[in-house]
Amino acid sequence: MTAPREPFFPAHEPIRSSGGPLDVQHLGTIDYTEAWHLQADLAAKRAAGEIGDTVLVLEHPYTYTAGKRTQPEDMPEDDASVVQVDRGGRITWHGEGQLVVYPIIKLADPVDVVDYVRRLEEAIIHTVRGAGVTTAGRIDGRSGVWVPHTSRAASPEAPARDRKIAALGIRVTRGVTMHGLSLNCNNTLDAYRHIVACGINDADVTTLSLELGRDVTIGDMSQTLIDALDRALSGDLAVENHTFASAPDPSKGLTRIL
């Protein structure tokens, strides 16, 4: 199988600018803005060569975050506060039971943002499939990791349409990545009913617990995901074509107007 597009680097080569082990920091539950400031500080240090590649593993309390292409109609109906952030994409939600990973990685030159996103997705797909959601893959035109509507979830409470199980939103400055990915483990989906998540209204959101019909915690998934992420960034886990559908890009041609 081949990658969705030809990357600047062969699939077996690392995308990190330097080798060595990742500095993985488990932060527990941390306020979104506090984590954002920490990322910015670490990214500046990584760009200056003061630290090595770092990965933050955490969860956030109930928080909506609006990326650079968020539209007014995306915003929450429950009057909850929204953090305006400098990542790509539109609005999403973070909360307890959702595994959040922020890689602070110096990318090799020439910087290939698309390949970096595909490698993050590959790590998630590998992890989710290994947990038992064997149909997880990509929808061409939309970032993140998805479960197709043709796949029947173990829980009757799971949505029936194509459904996102992991979301991505990144920023690259001076060749260093910020923000990253979130994997829905056993979090509630109630908050998603108050927003147009990622600007998508023709699909749904799901969790590992709903798909598998059993409680899947952050603790169950964090180490497996970090291992897969390390392998994907180093080229040991090659990007493959796991695309099962195509759909319009909800952020294409949009600029932030909030």
ZABAKE-781530 format. One record per residue (C-alpha): z negated, y, x negated; residue in one letter; residue number from 1. Coordinates in Angstrom, 3 decimals, padded with zeros to 6 digits. Each point is the difference from the previous one (the first is absolute). Layout:
+----------+----------+----------+-----+-----+
!       up !    north !     east ! res !   n !
+----------+----------+----------+-----+-----+
!        Z !        Y !        X !   A ! NUM !
...
+----------+----------+----------+-----+-----+
// end
This chain:
+----------+----------+----------+-----+-----+
!       up !    north !     east ! res !   n !
+----------+----------+----------+-----+-----+
!  000.000 !  000.000 !  000.000 !   M !   1 !
!  000.668 !  003.532 ! -001.195 !   T !   2 !
! -001.796 !  003.302 !  000.197 !   A !   3 !
!  000.906 !  002.322 !  002.931 !   P !   4 !
!  001.723 !  002.357 ! -002.458 !   R !   5 !
!  000.748 ! -000.064 ! -003.692 !   E !   6 !
! -003.058 !  001.435 ! -001.787 !   P !   7 !
!  000.035 !  001.912 ! -003.273 !   F !   8 !
! -001.988 ! -002.849 ! -001.539 !   F !   9 !
!  000.810 ! -003.709 !  000.336 !   P !  10 !
! -002.352 ! -001.773 !  002.384 !   A !  11 !
! -001.697 ! -001.904 ! -002.835 !   H !  12 !
! -000.810 !  003.144 ! -002.002 !   E !  13 !
! -003.136 !  002.146 !  000.469 !   P !  14 !
!  000.213 !  003.319 !  001.790 !   I !  15 !
! -003.175 !  001.260 ! -001.683 !   R !  16 !
!  000.542 !  002.176 ! -003.052 !   S !  17 !
! -002.588 ! -001.941 ! -001.997 !   S !  18 !
! -001.625 ! -003.395 !  000.170 !   G !  19 !
! -003.611 ! -001.012 ! -000.107 !   G !  20 !
! -002.357 ! -000.909 !  002.809 !   P !  21 !
! -000.360 !  002.178 !  003.065 !   L !  22 !
! -003.308 !  001.812 !  000.357 !   D !  23 !
! -000.942 ! -001.158 !  003.507 !   V !  24 !
! -002.780 !  002.024 !  001.637 !   Q !  25 !
! -001.585 ! -001.241 !  003.227 !   H !  26 !
! -001.407 !  003.052 !  001.764 !   L !  27 !
! -001.159 ! -001.440 !  003.323 !   G !  28 !
!  000.183 !  002.411 !  002.937 !   T !  29 !
!  000.839 !  003.529 ! -001.130 !   I !  30 !
!  000.937 !  003.231 !  001.763 !   D !  31 !
!  003.751 !  000.584 ! -000.010 !   Y !  32 !
! -000.094 !  003.476 ! -001.529 !   T !  33 !
! -002.413 ! -001.129 ! -002.705 !   E !  34 !
!  002.327 ! -002.864 ! -000.899 !   A !  35 !
!  002.987 !  002.355 ! -000.003 !   W !  36 !
! -001.696 !  002.342 ! -002.474 !   H !  37 !
! -000.929 ! -002.974 ! -002.175 !   L !  38 !
!  003.604 ! -001.154 !  000.011 !   Q !  39 !
!  001.246 !  003.427 ! -001.036 !   A !  40 !
! -002.490 !  000.129 ! -002.876 !   D !  41 !
!  000.925 ! -003.472 ! -001.206 !   L !  42 !
!  003.720 !  000.706 !  000.341 !   A !  43 !
! -000.281 !  003.110 ! -002.156 !   A !  44 !
! -001.892 ! -001.977 ! -002.630 !   K !  45 !
!  002.560 ! -002.808 !  000.141 !   R !  46 !
!  002.881 !  002.460 ! -000.443 !   A !  47 !
! -001.790 !  001.450 ! -003.047 !   A !  48 !
! -000.508 ! -003.475 ! -001.449 !   G !  49 !
! -003.788 !  000.269 !  000.194 !   E !  50 !
! -000.423 ! -003.184 !  002.062 !   I !  51 !
!  001.993 ! -003.127 !  000.738 !   G !  52 !
!  001.460 ! -001.211 !  003.276 !   D !  53 !
! -002.673 ! -000.078 !  002.707 !   T !  54 !
! -000.192 ! -001.556 !  003.444 !   V !  55 !
! -002.498 !  001.171 !  002.617 !   L !  56 !
! -001.004 ! -002.569 !  002.633 !   V !  57 !
! -001.883 !  001.312 !  003.030 !   L !  58 !
! -000.195 !  000.658 !  003.699 !   E !  59 !
! -000.327 !  003.289 !  001.863 !   H !  60 !
! -002.076 !  000.995 !  003.004 !   P !  61 !
!  001.983 !  000.881 !  003.141 !   Y !  62 !
!  002.647 !  002.478 ! -001.211 !   T !  63 !
!  003.457 !  001.191 !  001.009 !   Y !  64 !
!  002.232 !  001.177 ! -002.849 !   T !  65 !
!  003.268 !  001.880 !  000.432 !   A !  66 !
!  002.708 ! -000.339 ! -002.648 !   G !  67 !
!  002.607 !  002.596 ! -000.871 !   K !  68 !
!  002.383 ! -000.892 !  002.838 !   R !  69 !
! -002.512 ! -000.139 !  002.848 !   T !  70 !
!  001.235 !  001.572 !  003.251 !   Q !  71 !
! -002.084 !  001.637 !  002.763 !   P !  72 !
!  000.707 ! -002.839 !  002.426 !   E !  73 !
! -001.527 ! -002.478 ! -002.481 !   D !  74 !
! -003.431 !  001.581 !  000.126 !   M !  75 !
! -003.065 ! -001.669 !  001.571 !   P !  76 !
! -000.736 !  000.350 !  003.694 !   E !  77 !
! -003.732 ! -000.470 ! -000.559 !   D !  78 !
! -000.510 !  003.367 ! -001.759 !   D !  79 !
! -001.251 ! -001.737 ! -003.142 !   A !  80 !
!  000.283 !  001.867 ! -003.276 !   S !  81 !
!  003.082 ! -000.605 ! -002.138 !   V !  82 !
!  000.219 !  000.301 ! -003.793 !   V !  83 !
!  003.269 !  001.572 ! -001.166 !   Q !  84 !
!  001.066 ! -001.875 ! -003.140 !   V !  85 !
!  002.682 !  000.240 ! -002.683 !   D !  86 !
!  001.391 ! -003.517 !  000.338 !   R !  87 !
!  003.288 ! -000.930 !  001.645 !   G !  88 !
!  000.387 ! -001.242 !  003.546 !   G !  89 !
! -001.588 !  001.104 !  003.237 !   R !  90 !
! -003.386 ! -000.540 !  001.646 !   I !  91 !
! -002.140 ! -003.112 ! -000.312 !   T !  92 !
! -003.589 ! -001.125 !  000.416 !   W !  93 !
! -002.606 ! -001.463 ! -002.344 !   H !  94 !
! -003.262 ! -001.637 !  000.950 !   G !  95 !
! -002.465 ! -002.792 ! -000.578 !   E !  96 !
!  001.534 ! -003.436 ! -000.349 !   G !  97 !
!  003.177 !  001.382 ! -001.567 !   Q !  98 !
!  000.537 ! -000.727 ! -003.693 !   L !  99 !
!  001.229 !  003.095 ! -001.859 !   V ! 100 !
!  001.408 ! -000.136 ! -003.537 !   V ! 101 !
!  000.910 !  003.064 ! -002.065 !   Y ! 102 !
!  001.857 ! -000.812 ! -003.239 !   P ! 103 !
! -000.115 !  002.804 ! -002.592 !   I ! 104 !
!  002.871 ! -001.321 ! -002.112 !   I ! 105 !
!  002.168 !  001.620 ! -002.655 !   K ! 106 !
!  003.523 ! -001.159 !  000.830 !   L ! 107 !
!  002.513 ! -000.829 ! -002.698 !   A ! 108 !
!  002.969 !  002.330 ! -000.584 !   D ! 109 !
!  002.291 !  000.462 !  001.814 !   P ! 110 !
! -002.404 !  000.191 !  002.926 !   V ! 111 !
!  001.208 ! -002.198 !  002.868 !   D ! 112 !
! -002.009 !  000.858 !  003.096 !   V ! 113 !
!  001.957 ! -002.345 !  002.269 !   V ! 114 !
! -000.636 ! -002.961 ! -002.288 !   D ! 115 !
! -003.674 !  000.923 ! -000.198 !   Y ! 116 !
! -000.259 ! -000.031 !  003.808 !   V ! 117 !
!  001.840 ! -003.330 !  000.159 !   R ! 118 !
! -002.420 ! -001.491 ! -002.517 !   R ! 119 !
! -002.980 !  001.141 !  002.032 !   L ! 120 !
!  001.578 ! -001.575 !  003.061 !   E ! 121 !
!  000.695 ! -003.212 ! -001.911 !   E ! 122 !
! -003.647 ! -000.283 ! -001.019 !   A ! 123 !
! -001.097 !  000.446 !  003.609 !   I ! 124 !
!  002.575 ! -002.459 !  001.353 !   I ! 125 !
! -001.091 ! -002.598 ! -002.542 !   H ! 126 !
! -003.641 !  000.541 !  000.950 !   T ! 127 !
!  000.513 ! -000.002 !  003.753 !   V ! 128 !
!  002.221 ! -003.066 ! -000.057 !   R ! 129 !
! -002.512 ! -001.798 ! -002.175 !   G ! 130 !
! -002.664 !  000.757 !  002.607 !   A ! 131 !
!  002.103 ! -001.684 !  002.684 !   G ! 132 !
!  002.278 !  002.678 !  001.488 !   V ! 133 !
!  003.062 ! -001.726 ! -001.415 !   T ! 134 !
!  002.579 !  002.119 !  001.839 !   T ! 135 !
! -001.143 !  003.344 ! -001.435 !   A ! 136 !
!  002.783 !  002.056 ! -001.553 !   G ! 137 !
!  001.895 !  003.284 !  000.054 !   R ! 138 !
!  001.897 !  002.045 !  002.541 !   I ! 139 !
!  002.877 !  001.788 ! -001.700 !   D ! 140 !
! -000.411 !  003.754 !  000.518 !   G ! 141 !
! -003.779 ! -000.155 !  000.312 !   R ! 142 !
! -002.628 ! -000.348 ! -002.690 !   S ! 143 !
! -002.951 ! -002.350 !  000.153 !   G ! 144 !
! -000.365 ! -003.651 !  000.872 !   V ! 145 !
!  000.832 ! -001.305 !  003.458 !   W ! 146 !
! -000.340 ! -003.060 !  002.208 !   V ! 147 !
!  003.063 ! -000.690 !  002.189 !   P ! 148 !
! -000.170 ! -000.180 !  003.782 !   H ! 149 !
!  001.330 ! -003.546 ! -000.247 !   T ! 150 !
! -003.242 ! -001.043 ! -001.707 !   S ! 151 !
! -002.757 ! -000.952 !  002.427 !   R ! 152 !
! -003.484 !  001.120 ! -001.005 !   A ! 153 !
! -002.959 ! -002.341 !  000.335 !   A ! 154 !
! -001.958 !  002.544 !  002.046 !   S ! 155 !
!  001.272 !  000.898 !  003.496 !   P ! 156 !
! -001.271 !  003.546 ! -000.629 !   E ! 157 !
!  002.622 !  000.602 ! -002.692 !   A ! 158 !
!  002.992 !  002.163 !  000.940 !   P ! 159 !
!  003.289 ! -001.759 !  000.666 !   A ! 160 !
!  002.547 !  002.413 ! -001.491 !   R ! 161 !
!  000.822 !  000.369 ! -003.691 !   D ! 162 !
! -003.313 !  001.098 ! -001.464 !   R ! 163 !
! -001.163 !  001.588 ! -003.225 !   K ! 164 !
! -002.787 ! -001.767 ! -001.849 !   I ! 165 !
! -000.036 !  002.221 ! -003.110 !   A ! 166 !
!  000.985 !  003.633 ! -000.543 !   A ! 167 !
!  001.124 !  001.888 ! -003.098 !   L ! 168 !
! -000.099 !  003.664 ! -000.935 !   G ! 169 !
!  000.387 !  001.212 ! -003.583 !   I ! 170 !
!  000.379 !  003.028 ! -002.223 !   R ! 171 !
!  001.310 !  000.041 ! -003.574 !   V ! 172 !
! -000.799 !  002.981 ! -002.236 !   T ! 173 !
!  000.768 !  000.148 ! -003.724 !   R ! 174 !
!  000.943 ! -003.665 !  000.254 !   G ! 175 !
! -003.421 ! -001.017 !  001.337 !   V ! 176 !
! -000.512 ! -001.555 !  003.436 !   T ! 177 !
! -002.589 !  001.001 !  002.587 !   M ! 178 !
! -000.930 ! -001.226 !  003.480 !   H ! 179 !
!  001.274 ! -003.495 !  000.672 !   G ! 180 !
! -000.451 ! -002.664 !  002.647 !   L ! 181 !
! -002.224 ! -001.133 !  002.841 !   S ! 182 !
! -000.231 ! -003.563 !  001.316 !   L ! 183 !
! -001.441 ! -000.565 !  003.460 !   N ! 184 !
! -002.559 ! -002.811 ! -000.274 !   C ! 185 !
! -002.491 !  000.065 !  002.893 !   N ! 186 !
!  000.052 !  003.674 !  000.984 !   N ! 187 !
!  000.285 !  001.220 !  003.578 !   T ! 188 !
!  003.400 !  001.133 !  001.269 !   L ! 189 !
! -001.456 !  002.440 !  002.542 !   D ! 190 !
!  000.647 !  003.069 ! -002.151 !   A ! 191 !
!  003.724 ! -000.739 ! -000.183 !   Y ! 192 !
!  000.252 !  000.509 !  003.756 !   R ! 193 !
! -000.719 !  003.714 ! -000.490 !   H ! 194 !
!  002.809 !  000.704 ! -002.489 !   I ! 195 !
!  003.637 ! -000.835 ! -000.627 !   V ! 196 !
! -000.796 ! -001.998 ! -003.125 !   A ! 197 !
!  002.472 !  000.753 ! -002.804 !   C ! 198 !
!  002.195 !  001.678 !  002.639 !   G ! 199 !
!  000.980 ! -003.392 !  001.446 !   I ! 200 !
! -000.202 ! -000.541 !  003.766 !   N ! 201 !
!  002.228 ! -003.071 !  000.341 !   D ! 202 !
! -002.296 ! -002.394 ! -001.882 !   A ! 203 !
! -003.685 ! -000.818 ! -000.281 !   D ! 204 !
! -002.843 ! -000.524 ! -002.471 !   V ! 205 !
! -001.911 ! -003.211 ! -000.649 !   T ! 206 !
! -002.709 ! -001.509 ! -002.203 !   T ! 207 !
! -000.369 ! -003.187 ! -001.989 !   L ! 208 !
! -002.827 ! -001.046 !  002.295 !   S ! 209 !
!  002.171 !  000.307 !  003.121 !   L ! 210 !
!  002.922 ! -001.790 ! -001.604 !   E ! 211 !
! -002.111 ! -002.892 ! -001.258 !   L ! 212 !
! -002.500 ! -000.246 !  002.835 !   G ! 213 !
! -003.028 !  000.165 ! -002.289 !   R ! 214 !
! -002.049 !  002.682 ! -001.705 !   D ! 215 !
!  001.641 !  001.116 ! -003.245 !   V ! 216 !
! -002.063 !  002.492 ! -001.976 !   T ! 217 !
!  000.753 !  002.442 ! -002.776 !   I ! 218 !
! -002.022 ! -002.229 ! -002.310 !   G ! 219 !
!  002.269 ! -002.920 !  000.857 !   D ! 220 !
!  003.130 !  001.886 ! -001.030 !   M ! 221 !
! -000.792 !  002.570 ! -002.702 !   S ! 222 !
!  000.145 ! -002.179 ! -003.125 !   Q ! 223 !
!  003.096 ! -001.867 !  001.143 !   T ! 224 !
!  001.785 !  003.270 !  000.698 !   L ! 225 !
! -001.014 !  001.548 ! -003.327 !   I ! 226 !
!  001.217 ! -003.090 ! -001.869 !   D ! 227 !
!  003.332 !  000.149 !  001.815 !   A ! 228 !
!  000.292 !  003.745 ! -000.649 !   L ! 229 !
! -000.625 ! -000.526 ! -003.711 !   D ! 230 !
!  002.692 ! -002.698 ! -000.096 !   R ! 231 !
!  002.509 !  002.106 !  001.943 !   A ! 232 !
! -000.421 !  003.034 ! -002.244 !   L ! 233 !
!  000.323 ! -002.159 ! -003.122 !   S ! 234 !
!  003.094 ! -001.835 !  001.243 !   G ! 235 !
! -001.653 ! -003.400 !  000.323 !   D ! 236 !
!  000.417 !  000.219 !  003.786 !   L ! 237 !
!  003.612 !  000.994 !  000.578 !   A ! 238 !
!  001.183 !  001.985 !  002.996 !   V ! 239 !
!  001.918 ! -002.170 !  002.441 !   E ! 240 !
!  001.945 !  000.682 !  003.175 !   N ! 241 !
! -002.496 ! -000.561 !  002.806 !   H ! 242 !
!  001.844 !  002.279 !  002.435 !   T ! 243 !
!  000.196 ! -001.373 !  003.552 !   F ! 244 !
!  001.230 !  003.063 !  001.922 !   A ! 245 !
!  001.144 !  003.600 ! -000.302 !   S ! 246 !
! -001.122 !  003.110 !  001.866 !   A ! 247 !
!  000.278 !  003.791 ! -000.292 !   P ! 248 !
! -002.057 !  001.713 ! -002.688 !   D ! 249 !
! -002.565 !  002.101 !  001.937 !   P ! 250 !
! -000.306 !  002.545 ! -002.826 !   S ! 251 !
!  003.665 !  000.463 ! -000.922 !   K ! 252 !
!  001.067 !  003.629 !  000.031 !   G ! 253 !
! -003.417 !  001.294 !  001.008 !   L ! 254 !
! -002.056 !  002.662 ! -001.710 !   T ! 255 !
! -003.632 !  000.768 !  000.670 !   R ! 256 !
! -000.338 !  002.499 !  002.802 !   I ! 257 !
! -003.750 ! -000.170 !  000.677 !   L ! 258 !
+----------+----------+----------+-----+-----+
// end
